[in-house]
Amino acid sequence: MLKRIDASQVRIGMFVEVIEGLWQDPLLSKRRFPLRREIDAARIRKCGTATVVINTTRGFDTNGLPGRDIEIDVKAARETIQKSVEVLEEVFGRLQVGDGITVDQVAPVISSVSKSLDQNPSVFMSVTRLKSKDEVTFLHSISVSALMILFSRHLALDEHTVQMLGTAGLLHDVGKIDIPLEVLNKEGRLDEDEMNLIRRHPEKGHVILSRQEDMPEIVLDVCLNHHERIDGKGYPHGLSGSQVSLHARIATICDVYDAITSVRPYKAPWSASDALKWMLGVEGHFDRRLLKKFALCLSIASVA
């Protein structure tokens, strides 16, 4: 439902259809966008001459509550995730037998995930939290992709980079395609051979993706370096500080957050608050400045 409100009533979580009146801000004058950042909401509120048309079926109403039926969003999220899993199964299957893939083959997944995040990020992320033994890798990849899209938009990165980071999230664990499920889903501590097998997946994935035609550098970077740490204690190459790109730092945060907050066949999930508290308390693993922005992003999107 479309609703016209005063600029002073604008709040994050609303979906803006159009801003009417004297409005000269080129970043916010575009039609139809979800309002995710408090800084943007404040800029609109300061423009006293403007009125804003919001869509309460795609975002919050003036009472701070979503106007959309939650069951509609849950059903849509499940359909999006199921179709995305089917695409990833095909893509990973092609890679497993040595066939080639292109970024265009996963582009529909990125488009669908982006649309679901616009409608209700909290619902979409909640649905991806439940992972069966057979779908751990695929649903984890979709979750990481969604978190990277959500976070990179919060950071105001350009839309092309957002799409590439979403693609990188989908493909970051492609190196696990030949790791047996009994290792990936093992309860308890991995032995040395199993750990070495796991630790080789970034390099293996990088080799696989490097063979593909026109694979973007961002995707290759994230695949190879999403287990690197700021303090140099990560793998595969022990990069540290500025050697770890912004894209890889984003991926590391999203990857770990999803892994520890998701329901898995072999473990109970951590709450979002416990996960973020632990991540902020770990010395040297993450870019702390970026991690604090990630926590704020989740809070604004009501994902945490």
Rosetta blueprint (number, residue, H / E / L):
1 M L
2 L E
3 K E
4 R E
5 I E
6 D E
7 A H
8 S H
9 Q H
10 V L
11 R L
12 I L
13 G L
14 M L
15 F E
16 V E
17 E E
18 V E
19 I E
20 E E
21 G L
22 L L
23 W L
24 Q L
25 D L
26 P L
27 L L
28 L L
29 S L
30 K L
31 R L
32 R L
33 F E
34 P E
35 L L
36 R L
37 R L
38 E H
39 I H
40 D H
41 A H
42 A H
43 R H
44 I H
45 R H
46 K L
47 C L
48 G L
49 T L
50 A L
51 T E
52 V E
53 V E
54 I E
55 N E
56 T L
57 T L
58 R L
59 G L
60 F E
61 D L
62 T L
63 N L
64 G L
65 L L
66 P E
67 G L
68 R L
69 D L
70 I H
71 E H
72 I H
73 D H
74 V H
75 K H
76 A H
77 A H
78 R H
79 E H
80 T H
81 I H
82 Q H
83 K H
84 S H
85 V H
86 E H
87 V H
88 L H
89 E H
90 E H
91 V H
92 F H
93 G H
94 R H
95 L H
96 Q H
97 V L
98 G L
99 D L
100 G L
101 I L
102 T L
103 V H
104 D H
105 Q H
106 V H
107 A H
108 P H
109 V H
110 I H
111 S H
112 S H
113 V H
114 S H
115 K H
116 S H
117 L H
118 D H
119 Q H
120 N L
121 P H
122 S H
123 V H
124 F H
125 M H
126 S H
127 V H
128 T H
129 R L
130 L E
131 K L
132 S L
133 K H
134 D H
135 E H
136 V H
137 T H
138 F H
139 L H
140 H H
141 S H
142 I H
143 S H
144 V H
145 S H
146 A H
147 L H
148 M H
149 I H
150 L H
151 F H
152 S H
153 R H
154 H H
155 L L
156 A L
157 L L
158 D L
159 E H
160 H H
161 T H
162 V H
163 Q H
164 M H
165 L H
166 G H
167 T H
168 A H
169 G H
170 L H
171 L H
172 H L
173 D L
174 V H
175 G H
176 K H
177 I L
178 D L
179 I L
180 P L
181 L H
182 E H
183 V H
184 L H
185 N L
186 K L
187 E L
188 G L
189 R L
190 L L
191 D L
192 E H
193 D H
194 E H
195 M H
196 N H
197 L H
198 I H
199 R H
200 R L
201 H H
202 P H
203 E H
204 K H
205 G H
206 H H
207 V H
208 I H
209 L H
210 S H
211 R L
212 Q L
213 E L
214 D L
215 M L
216 P L
217 E H
218 I H
219 V H
220 L H
221 D H
222 V H
223 C H
224 L H
225 N H
226 H L
227 H L
228 E L
229 R L
230 I L
231 D L
232 G L
233 K L
234 G L
235 Y L
236 P L
237 H L
238 G L
239 L L
240 S L
241 G H
242 S H
243 Q H
244 V L
245 S L
246 L H
247 H H
248 A H
249 R H
250 I H
251 A H
252 T H
253 I H
254 C H
255 D H
256 V H
257 Y H
258 D H
259 A H
260 I H
261 T H
262 S L
263 V E
264 R E
265 P L
266 Y L
267 K E
268 A L
269 P L
270 W L
271 S L
272 A H
273 S H
274 D H
275 A H
276 L H
277 K H
278 W H
279 M H
280 L H
281 G H
282 V L
283 E L
284 G L
285 H L
286 F L
287 D L
288 R H
289 R H
290 L H
291 L H
292 K H
293 K H
294 F H
295 A H
296 L H
297 C H
298 L H
299 S H
300 I H
301 A L
302 S L
303 V L
304 A L
